[in-house]
Amino acid sequence: MSGHKNGSAKSKHPAPTPGEALAEALRVRGMSASELARRCGRSPKLMVEILAGRAPVEPETAIQLSRVLGTDAGFWIRLEANYRLRLAEANERSNVGSALEWACRFPLKELYSRKLMPRVRTHAEAVPYLLQLFGAGTIAACEERFDELASVSYRHSPRGPSLCGSGSGSGERKRRRLRISTGGCSWRRSRRRGR
């Protein structure tokens, strides 16, 4: 016997389910699922679903389990959260095809040399680091942000950048007020002194 629970045929999930831990707790106590449901004030169907890993352990259920089994409610919540996280990670890894194509667009060697991300063996392994680098949770959100940045337009003037428009009228007066002379005082201040 190997002793590894995840390697058994019984567990099809990437992490132990709260149901597997609950089944072990019931086995040790010699209690049935229907007896546990009755003591918790929950439906037997819910307990069977939790044991099968098809229903999550909600906070209320965790409190009831802790009272009946003499365990910590936080234990059940942490077990559920870890299990759901592992399921989400496994789901993300299964979408490698599109992620691989996306990651191939980036100069990974340059990113490594600038210490912007750790070295990885494959482009697929780089995806989470690239998303973190760009502050995005998904590839779609990252692409949306790239499109947003690419659509920024700038106003150009034939004479170069200008703050106030063309050379006459109120725009010229505003420009003179903004201009700073090399002597440290603005045109506006020097003109007042000349009066």
FIKOLZA-1660 file (N, C-alpha, C; in steps of 0.1 Angstrom, whole numbers, plus 5000, padded with zeros to 4 digits):
% residues 195
   i   px   py   pz ch aa at
   1 5008 4988 5000  A  M  N
   1 5000 5000 5000  A  M CA
   1 5009 5012 5000  A  M  C
   2 5006 5022 4991  A  S  N
   2 5014 5034 4990  A  S CA
   2 5013 5044 5001  A  S  C
   3 5002 5045 5007  A  G  N
   3 5000 5055 5017  A  G CA
   3 4997 5069 5012  A  G  C
   4 4997 5071 4999  A  H  N
   4 4994 5084 4994  A  H CA
   4 4979 5084 4990  A  H  C
   5 4971 5093 4996  A  K  N
   5 4957 5093 4993  A  K CA
   5 4954 5098 4979  A  K  C
   6 4962 5108 4975  A  N  N
   6 4959 5114 4962  A  N CA
   6 4962 5104 4950  A  N  C
   7 4970 5094 4953  A  G  N
   7 4973 5084 4942  A  G CA
   7 4963 5073 4941  A  G  C
   8 4953 5073 4950  A  S  N
   8 4944 5062 4949  A  S CA
   8 4933 5064 4938  A  S  C
   9 4927 5054 4934  A  A  N
   9 4916 5055 4924  A  A CA
   9 4904 5062 4929  A  A  C
  10 4902 5063 4942  A  K  N
  10 4891 5069 4948  A  K CA
  10 4891 5084 4946  A  K  C
  11 4902 5091 4947  A  S  N
  11 4903 5105 4946  A  S CA
  11 4906 5109 4932  A  S  C
  12 4897 5116 4925  A  K  N
  12 4899 5121 4912  A  K CA
  12 4902 5136 4912  A  K  C
  13 4904 5142 4923  A  H  N
  13 4906 5156 4924  A  H CA
  13 4920 5159 4927  A  H  C
  14 4925 5171 4924  A  P  N
  14 4939 5175 4926  A  P CA
  14 4942 5177 4941  A  P  C
  15 4933 5178 4949  A  A  N
  15 4935 5180 4964  A  A CA
  15 4925 5172 4971  A  A  C
  16 4927 5168 4984  A  P  N
  16 4917 5161 4991  A  P CA
  16 4905 5169 4993  A  P  C
  17 4894 5164 4992  A  T  N
  17 4881 5171 4993  A  T CA
  17 4878 5172 5008  A  T  C
  18 4870 5182 5012  A  P  N
  18 4865 5182 5026  A  P CA
  18 4857 5169 5029  A  P  C
  19 4850 5164 5019  A  G  N
  19 4843 5152 5020  A  G CA
  19 4851 5140 5024  A  G  C
  20 4863 5139 5019  A  E  N
  20 4872 5128 5022  A  E CA
  20 4876 5129 5037  A  E  C
  21 4879 5141 5042  A  A  N
  21 4882 5143 5056  A  A CA
  21 4870 5140 5065  A  A  C
  22 4858 5144 5060  A  L  N
  22 4846 5142 5067  A  L CA
  22 4843 5127 5068  A  L  C
  23 4845 5120 5057  A  A  N
  23 4843 5106 5057  A  A CA
  23 4852 5098 5067  A  A  C
  24 4864 5103 5068  A  E  N
  24 4874 5097 5078  A  E CA
  24 4869 5100 5092  A  E  C
  25 4864 5112 5094  A  A  N
  25 4859 5116 5108  A  A CA
  25 4847 5108 5112  A  A  C
  26 4838 5105 5102  A  L  N
  26 4827 5097 5105  A  L CA
  26 4831 5082 5107  A  L  C
  27 4840 5077 5099  A  R  N
  27 4845 5063 5101  A  R CA
  27 4851 5061 5115  A  R  C
  28 4859 5071 5119  A  V  N
  28 4865 5070 5133  A  V CA
  28 4855 5070 5144  A  V  C
  29 4844 5077 5142  A  R  N
  29 4834 5078 5152  A  R CA
  29 4823 5068 5151  A  R  C
  30 4823 5060 5140  A  G  N
  30 4813 5050 5137  A  G CA
  30 4799 5057 5135  A  G  C
  31 4799 5068 5128  A  M  N
  31 4787 5076 5126  A  M CA
  31 4783 5076 5111  A  M  C
  32 4770 5075 5108  A  S  N
  32 4766 5075 5094  A  S CA
  32 4764 5090 5089  A  S  C
  33 4763 5092 5076  A  A  N
  33 4761 5105 5071  A  A CA
  33 4747 5110 5075  A  A  C
  34 4737 5101 5075  A  S  N
  34 4724 5105 5079  A  S CA
  34 4723 5109 5093  A  S  C
  35 4731 5102 5102  A  E  N
  35 4731 5106 5116  A  E CA
  35 4738 5120 5118  A  E  C
  36 4749 5122 5110  A  L  N
  36 4755 5135 5111  A  L CA
  36 4746 5146 5106  A  L  C
  37 4739 5144 5095  A  A  N
  37 4729 5154 5090  A  A CA
  37 4719 5157 5101  A  A  C
  38 4713 5146 5107  A  R  N
  38 4703 5148 5118  A  R CA
  38 4709 5157 5129  A  R  C
  39 4721 5154 5134  A  R  N
  39 4727 5161 5145  A  R CA
  39 4730 5175 5141  A  R  C
  40 4734 5178 5129  A  C  N
  40 4737 5191 5124  A  C CA
  40 4725 5199 5120  A  C  C
  41 4713 5193 5119  A  G  N
  41 4701 5200 5115  A  G CA
  41 4701 5203 5100  A  G  C
  42 4709 5195 5092  A  R  N
  42 4710 5196 5078  A  R CA
  42 4703 5185 5071  A  R  C
  43 4701 5186 5058  A  S  N
  43 4695 5175 5051  A  S CA
  43 4705 5164 5048  A  S  C
  44 4700 5151 5048  A  P  N
  44 4709 5140 5045  A  P CA
  44 4715 5142 5031  A  P  C
  45 4707 5148 5021  A  K  N
  45 4712 5149 5008  A  K CA
  45 4724 5159 5007  A  K  C
  46 4724 5169 5015  A  L  N
  46 4735 5179 5016  A  L CA
  46 4748 5172 5021  A  L  C
  47 4746 5164 5031  A  M  N
  47 4758 5156 5037  A  M CA
  47 4764 5147 5027  A  M  C
  48 4755 5140 5019  A  V  N
  48 4760 5131 5009  A  V CA
  48 4767 5139 4998  A  V  C
  49 4762 5150 4994  A  E  N
  49 4769 5159 4984  A  E CA
  49 4782 5164 4989  A  E  C
  50 4783 5168 5002  A  I  N
  50 4796 5172 5007  A  I CA
  50 4806 5161 5007  A  I  C
  51 4801 5149 5012  A  L  N
  51 4810 5137 5012  A  L CA
  51 4815 5134 4998  A  L  C
  52 4807 5136 4988  A  A  N
  52 4811 5133 4974  A  A CA
  52 4819 5144 4968  A  A  C
  53 4820 5156 4975  A  G  N
  53 4828 5167 4969  A  G CA
  53 4820 5175 4959  A  G  C
  54 4807 5173 4959  A  R  N
  54 4799 5181 4949  A  R CA
  54 4793 5193 4955  A  R  C
  55 4793 5194 4968  A  A  N
  55 4787 5206 4975  A  A CA
  55 4798 5212 4984  A  A  C
  56 4799 5225 4985  A  P  N
  56 4809 5231 4994  A  P CA
  56 4805 5231 5008  A  P  C
  57 4815 5231 5017  A  V  N
  57 4812 5233 5032  A  V CA
  57 4811 5248 5034  A  V  C
  58 4798 5252 5036  A  E  N
  58 4795 5266 5039  A  E CA
  58 4799 5269 5054  A  E  C
  59 4801 5282 5057  A  P  N
  59 4805 5286 5071  A  P CA
  59 4795 5281 5081  A  P  C
  60 4782 5281 5078  A  E  N
  60 4772 5276 5088  A  E CA
  60 4774 5261 5090  A  E  C
  61 4776 5254 5079  A  T  N
  61 4778 5240 5080  A  T CA
  61 4791 5237 5088  A  T  C
  62 4801 5244 5086  A  A  N
  62 4814 5243 5093  A  A CA
  62 4812 5244 5108  A  A  C
  63 4804 5254 5112  A  I  N
  63 4802 5256 5126  A  I CA
  63 4794 5244 5132  A  I  C
  64 4784 5239 5124  A  Q  N
  64 4777 5228 5129  A  Q CA
  64 4785 5215 5130  A  Q  C
  65 4794 5213 5120  A  L  N
  65 4803 5202 5120  A  L CA
  65 4813 5203 5132  A  L  C
  66 4817 5215 5135  A  S  N
  66 4827 5216 5146  A  S CA
  66 4820 5213 5159  A  S  C
  67 4807 5216 5161  A  R  N
  67 4800 5213 5173  A  R CA
  67 4797 5198 5174  A  R  C
  68 4793 5192 5164  A  V  N
  68 4790 5177 5164  A  V CA
  68 4802 5169 5165  A  V  C
  69 4813 5172 5157  A  L  N
  69 4825 5164 5157  A  L CA
  69 4836 5168 5166  A  L  C
  70 4834 5179 5173  A  G  N
  70 4844 5184 5182  A  G CA
  70 4857 5189 5175  A  G  C
  71 4855 5195 5163  A  T  N
  71 4867 5200 5155  A  T CA
  71 4865 5215 5155  A  T  C
  72 4875 5221 5149  A  D  N
  72 4875 5236 5147  A  D CA
  72 4868 5239 5134  A  D  C
  73 4859 5249 5134  A  A  N
  73 4852 5253 5122  A  A CA
  73 4861 5258 5111  A  A  C
  74 4872 5265 5116  A  G  N
  74 4882 5270 5106  A  G CA
  74 4888 5259 5098  A  G  C
  75 4890 5247 5104  A  F  N
  75 4896 5236 5097  A  F CA
  75 4888 5233 5085  A  F  C
  76 4875 5232 5086  A  W  N
  76 4866 5229 5075  A  W CA
  76 4866 5240 5064  A  W  C
  77 4866 5252 5069  A  I  N
  77 4867 5263 5059  A  I CA
  77 4880 5263 5052  A  I  C
  78 4891 5262 5059  A  R  N
  78 4904 5261 5052  A  R CA
  78 4905 5250 5042  A  R  C
  79 4900 5238 5046  A  L  N
  79 4900 5226 5038  A  L CA
  79 4892 5229 5025  A  L  C
  80 4881 5235 5027  A  E  N
  80 4872 5238 5015  A  E CA
  80 4879 5248 5006  A  E  C
  81 4885 5259 5012  A  A  N
  81 4891 5269 5004  A  A CA
  81 4903 5264 4996  A  A  C
  82 4911 5255 5003  A  N  N
  82 4923 5249 4996  A  N CA
  82 4918 5240 4985  A  N  C
  83 4908 5233 4987  A  Y  N
  83 4903 5224 4977  A  Y CA
  83 4898 5232 4965  A  Y  C
  84 4890 5242 4967  A  R  N
  84 4885 5250 4956  A  R CA
  84 4896 5257 4949  A  R  C
  85 4906 5262 4956  A  L  N
  85 4918 5268 4949  A  L CA
  85 4925 5258 4940  A  L  C
  86 4927 5246 4945  A  R  N
  86 4934 5236 4937  A  R CA
  86 4925 5232 4924  A  R  C
  87 4912 5232 4926  A  L  N
  87 4904 5229 4914  A  L CA
  87 4905 5241 4904  A  L  C
  88 4905 5253 4909  A  A  N
  88 4907 5265 4900  A  A CA
  88 4920 5264 4893  A  A  C
  89 4931 5261 4900  A  E  N
  89 4944 5260 4894  A  E CA
  89 4945 5249 4884  A  E  C
  90 4939 5238 4887  A  A  N
  90 4938 5227 4877  A  A CA
  90 4931 5231 4864  A  A  C
  91 4920 5238 4866  A  N  N
  91 4912 5242 4855  A  N CA
  91 4920 5252 4846  A  N  C
  92 4927 5261 4853  A  E  N
  92 4936 5270 4845  A  E CA
  92 4947 5263 4838  A  E  C
  93 4953 5253 4844  A  R  N
  93 4963 5246 4837  A  R CA
  93 4958 5238 4825  A  R  C
  94 4945 5234 4825  A  S  N
  94 4939 5227 4814  A  S CA
  94 4937 5236 4802  A  S  C
  95 4938 5249 4804  A  N  N
  95 4936 5258 4792  A  N CA
  95 4949 5263 4787  A  N  C
  96 4959 5254 4786  A  V  N
  96 4973 5257 4783  A  V CA
  96 4974 5262 4768  A  V  C
  97 4966 5256 4759  A  G  N
  97 4968 5259 4745  A  G CA
  97 4968 5274 4742  A  G  C
  98 4957 5281 4746  A  S  N
  98 4956 5296 4743  A  S CA
  98 4967 5303 4751  A  S  C
  99 4969 5299 4763  A  A  N
  99 4979 5306 4772  A  A CA
  99 4993 5304 4766  A  A  C
 100 4996 5293 4761  A  L  N
 100 5009 5291 4755  A  L CA
 100 5012 5301 4743  A  L  C
 101 5002 5302 4734  A  E  N
 101 5003 5311 4723  A  E CA
 101 5004 5325 4728  A  E  C
 102 4997 5329 4738  A  W  N
 102 4998 5343 4743  A  W CA
 102 5012 5345 4749  A  W  C
 103 5017 5336 4757  A  A  N
 103 5030 5338 4764  A  A CA
 103 5042 5338 4754  A  A  C
 104 5040 5332 4742  A  C  N
 104 5051 5332 4732  A  C CA
 104 5053 5346 4726  A  C  C
 105 5044 5355 4728  A  R  N
 105 5045 5369 4723  A  R CA
 105 5055 5377 4731  A  R  C
 106 5059 5373 4742  A  F  N
 106 5067 5381 4751  A  F CA
 106 5082 5377 4751  A  F  C
 107 5091 5386 4752  A  P  N
 107 5106 5383 4753  A  P CA
 107 5110 5378 4767  A  P  C
 108 5108 5366 4769  A  L  N
 108 5110 5360 4782  A  L CA
 108 5124 5362 4787  A  L  C
 109 5134 5360 4778  A  K  N
 109 5148 5361 4782  A  K CA
 109 5151 5375 4786  A  K  C
 110 5145 5385 4780  A  E  N
 110 5147 5399 4784  A  E CA
 110 5141 5401 4798  A  E  C
 111 5129 5396 4800  A  L  N
 111 5123 5397 4813  A  L CA
 111 5131 5390 4824  A  L  C
 112 5137 5379 4821  A  Y  N
 112 5146 5372 4831  A  Y CA
 112 5158 5381 4834  A  Y  C
 113 5164 5386 4823  A  S  N
 113 5177 5393 4825  A  S CA
 113 5174 5406 4833  A  S  C
 114 5162 5412 4832  A  R  N
 114 5159 5424 4840  A  R CA
 114 5153 5420 4853  A  R  C
 115 5153 5407 4856  A  K  N
 115 5147 5402 4869  A  K CA
 115 5133 5406 4872  A  K  C
 116 5125 5407 4861  A  L  N
 116 5111 5410 4862  A  L CA
 116 5103 5398 4865  A  L  C
 117 5109 5386 4862  A  M  N
 117 5102 5374 4865  A  M CA
 117 5112 5363 4867  A  M  C
 118 5109 5352 4874  A  P  N
 118 5119 5341 4875  A  P CA
 118 5119 5333 4862  A  P  C
 119 5130 5326 4861  A  R  N
 119 5132 5317 4849  A  R CA
 119 5122 5305 4851  A  R  C
 120 5116 5301 4840  A  V  N
 120 5107 5290 4839  A  V CA
 120 5112 5281 4827  A  V  C
 121 5107 5269 4828  A  R  N
 121 5111 5259 4817  A  R CA
 121 5103 5261 4804  A  R  C
 122 5091 5264 4805  A  T  N
 122 5082 5265 4793  A  T CA
 122 5075 5279 4793  A  T  C
 123 5070 5282 4782  A  H  N
 123 5062 5294 4780  A  H CA
 123 5049 5293 4789  A  H  C
 124 5043 5281 4789  A  A  N
 124 5031 5279 4797  A  A CA
 124 5033 5282 4812  A  A  C
 125 5045 5279 4817  A  E  N
 125 5048 5282 4831  A  E CA
 125 5050 5297 4833  A  E  C
 126 5052 5304 4823  A  A  N
 126 5055 5319 4824  A  A CA
 126 5042 5326 4825  A  A  C
 127 5030 5320 4821  A  V  N
 127 5018 5328 4821  A  V CA
 127 5014 5334 4834  A  V  C
 128 5014 5327 4846  A  P  N
 128 5010 5333 4858  A  P CA
 128 5020 5345 4862  A  P  C
 129 5033 5344 4858  A  Y  N
 129 5042 5354 4861  A  Y CA
 129 5040 5366 4852  A  Y  C
 130 5036 5364 4840  A  L  N
 130 5033 5375 4831  A  L CA
 130 5021 5383 4835  A  L  C
 131 5011 5375 4839  A  L  N
 131 4998 5381 4844  A  L CA
 131 5001 5390 4856  A  L  C
 132 5009 5384 4865  A  Q  N
 132 5013 5392 4877  A  Q CA
 132 5021 5404 4874  A  Q  C
 133 5030 5403 4864  A  L  N
 133 5038 5414 4860  A  L CA
 133 5030 5426 4855  A  L  C
 134 5019 5422 4847  A  F  N
 134 5010 5433 4841  A  F CA
 134 4998 5436 4850  A  F  C
 135 4998 5430 4862  A  G  N
 135 4987 5433 4871  A  G CA
 135 4973 5429 4866  A  G  C
 136 4972 5417 4860  A  A  N
 136 4960 5412 4854  A  A CA
 136 4957 5399 4860  A  A  C
 137 4944 5395 4861  A  G  N
 137 4940 5382 4866  A  G CA
 137 4938 5372 4856  A  G  C
 138 4935 5376 4844  A  T  N
 138 4933 5367 4832  A  T CA
 138 4940 5372 4820  A  T  C
 139 4941 5364 4810  A  I  N
 139 4947 5368 4797  A  I CA
 139 4938 5378 4791  A  I  C
 140 4925 5375 4791  A  A  N
 140 4915 5384 4785  A  A CA
 140 4916 5398 4791  A  A  C
 141 4917 5399 4804  A  A  N
 141 4918 5412 4811  A  A CA
 141 4931 5419 4807  A  A  C
 142 4942 5412 4806  A  C  N
 142 4955 5417 4802  A  C CA
 142 4954 5423 4788  A  C  C
 143 4948 5415 4779  A  E  N
 143 4947 5419 4765  A  E CA
 143 4938 5432 4764  A  E  C
 144 4928 5433 4772  A  E  N
 144 4919 5444 4772  A  E CA
 144 4927 5457 4777  A  E  C
 145 4935 5455 4787  A  R  N
 145 4944 5466 4791  A  R CA
 145 4954 5470 4781  A  R  C
 146 4960 5461 4774  A  F  N
 146 4969 5464 4763  A  F CA
 146 4962 5472 4752  A  F  C
 147 4950 5468 4748  A  D  N
 147 4942 5475 4738  A  D CA
 147 4939 5489 4743  A  D  C
 148 4935 5491 4756  A  E  N
 148 4932 5504 4761  A  E CA
 148 4945 5513 4760  A  E  C
 149 4956 5508 4764  A  L  N
 149 4969 5516 4763  A  L CA
 149 4972 5519 4749  A  L  C
 150 4970 5510 4740  A  A  N
 150 4973 5513 4726  A  A CA
 150 4964 5523 4719  A  A  C
 151 4953 5525 4725  A  S  N
 151 4943 5535 4719  A  S CA
 151 4945 5549 4723  A  S  C
 152 4955 5552 4732  A  V  N
 152 4957 5565 4737  A  V CA
 152 4963 5574 4725  A  V  C
 153 4957 5586 4723  A  S  N
 153 4961 5594 4713  A  S CA
 153 4967 5607 4718  A  S  C
 154 4976 5613 4711  A  Y  N
 154 4982 5626 4716  A  Y CA
 154 4979 5637 4705  A  Y  C
 155 4978 5649 4710  A  R  N
 155 4976 5660 4701  A  R CA
 155 4989 5666 4697  A  R  C
 156 4991 5667 4684  A  H  N
 156 5004 5672 4679  A  H CA
 156 5001 5686 4672  A  H  C
 157 5011 5695 4673  A  S  N
 157 5010 5708 4667  A  S CA
 157 5021 5709 4656  A  S  C
 158 5018 5716 4645  A  P  N
 158 5028 5718 4635  A  P CA
 158 5041 5724 4640  A  P  C
 159 5040 5733 4650  A  R  N
 159 5052 5739 4656  A  R CA
 159 5058 5731 4668  A  R  C
 160 5052 5720 4671  A  G  N
 160 5057 5712 4682  A  G CA
 160 5046 5713 4694  A  G  C
 161 5049 5707 4705  A  P  N
 161 5040 5707 4716  A  P CA
 161 5037 5721 4721  A  P  C
 162 5024 5724 4724  A  S  N
 162 5020 5737 4728  A  S CA
 162 5010 5735 4739  A  S  C
 163 5011 5744 4749  A  L  N
 163 5001 5743 4760  A  L CA
 163 4988 5751 4757  A  L  C
 164 4989 5761 4749  A  C  N
 164 4978 5770 4749  A  C CA
 164 4972 5773 4735  A  C  C
 165 4977 5767 4724  A  G  N
 165 4971 5769 4711  A  G CA
 165 4980 5778 4702  A  G  C
 166 4974 5785 4693  A  S  N
 166 4981 5792 4683  A  S CA
 166 4987 5805 4689  A  S  C
 167 4995 5812 4680  A  G  N
 167 5003 5823 4685  A  G CA
 167 4997 5837 4687  A  G  C
 168 4984 5838 4686  A  S  N
 168 4978 5852 4688  A  S CA
 168 4967 5851 4698  A  S  C
 169 4962 5863 4702  A  G  N
 169 4951 5864 4711  A  G CA
 169 4953 5859 4725  A  G  C
 170 4943 5854 4731  A  S  N
 170 4944 5850 4745  A  S CA
 170 4953 5839 4747  A  S  C
 171 4955 5830 4737  A  G  N
 171 4964 5819 4738  A  G CA
 171 4978 5823 4740  A  G  C
 172 4982 5834 4732  A  E  N
 172 4995 5839 4733  A  E CA
 172 4998 5845 4747  A  E  C
 173 4988 5852 4752  A  R  N
 173 4989 5858 4766  A  R CA
 173 4991 5847 4776  A  R  C
 174 4983 5837 4775  A  K  N
 174 4984 5826 4785  A  K CA
 174 4998 5819 4784  A  K  C
 175 5003 5818 4772  A  R  N
 175 5016 5812 4770  A  R CA
 175 5027 5821 4776  A  R  C
 176 5026 5834 4774  A  R  N
 176 5036 5843 4780  A  R CA
 176 5035 5842 4796  A  R  C
 177 5023 5840 4801  A  R  N
 177 5022 5839 4816  A  R CA
 177 5029 5826 4821  A  R  C
 178 5028 5816 4813  A  L  N
 178 5034 5803 4817  A  L CA
 178 5049 5802 4815  A  L  C
 179 5054 5810 4806  A  R  N
 179 5068 5809 4802  A  R CA
 179 5077 5814 4814  A  R  C
 180 5088 5807 4816  A  I  N
 180 5097 5811 4827  A  I CA
 180 5110 5816 4821  A  I  C
 181 5114 5827 4825  A  S  N
 181 5127 5832 4819  A  S CA
 181 5139 5826 4826  A  S  C
 182 5150 5828 4820  A  T  N
 182 5163 5822 4826  A  T CA
 182 5166 5829 4839  A  T  C
 183 5161 5841 4841  A  G  N
 183 5164 5849 4853  A  G CA
 183 5156 5844 4865  A  G  C
 184 5148 5835 4864  A  G  N
 184 5140 5829 4875  A  G CA
 184 5127 5836 4877  A  G  C
 185 5123 5847 4870  A  C  N
 185 5110 5853 4872  A  C CA
 185 5103 5852 4858  A  C  C
 186 5090 5851 4859  A  S  N
 186 5082 5849 4848  A  S CA
 186 5080 5863 4840  A  S  C
 187 5076 5862 4828  A  W  N
 187 5073 5874 4820  A  W CA
 187 5063 5883 4827  A  W  C
 188 5053 5877 4833  A  R  N
 188 5043 5885 4840  A  R CA
 188 5049 5893 4851  A  R  C
 189 5057 5887 4859  A  R  N
 189 5063 5895 4870  A  R CA
 189 5073 5906 4865  A  R  C
 190 5081 5903 4855  A  S  N
 190 5090 5913 4850  A  S CA
 190 5082 5924 4844  A  S  C
 191 5071 5922 4837  A  R  N
 191 5063 5932 4831  A  R CA
 191 5057 5942 4842  A  R  C
 192 5053 5936 4853  A  R  N
 192 5047 5944 4864  A  R CA
 192 5058 5953 4870  A  R  C
 193 5070 5948 4871  A  R  N
 193 5081 5957 4876  A  R CA
 193 5084 5968 4867  A  R  C
 194 5082 5966 4854  A  G  N
 194 5085 5977 4844  A  G CA
 194 5075 5988 4844  A  G  C
 195 5063 5986 4850  A  R  N
 195 5053 5996 4849  A  R CA
 195 5056 6008 4858  A  R  C
% end
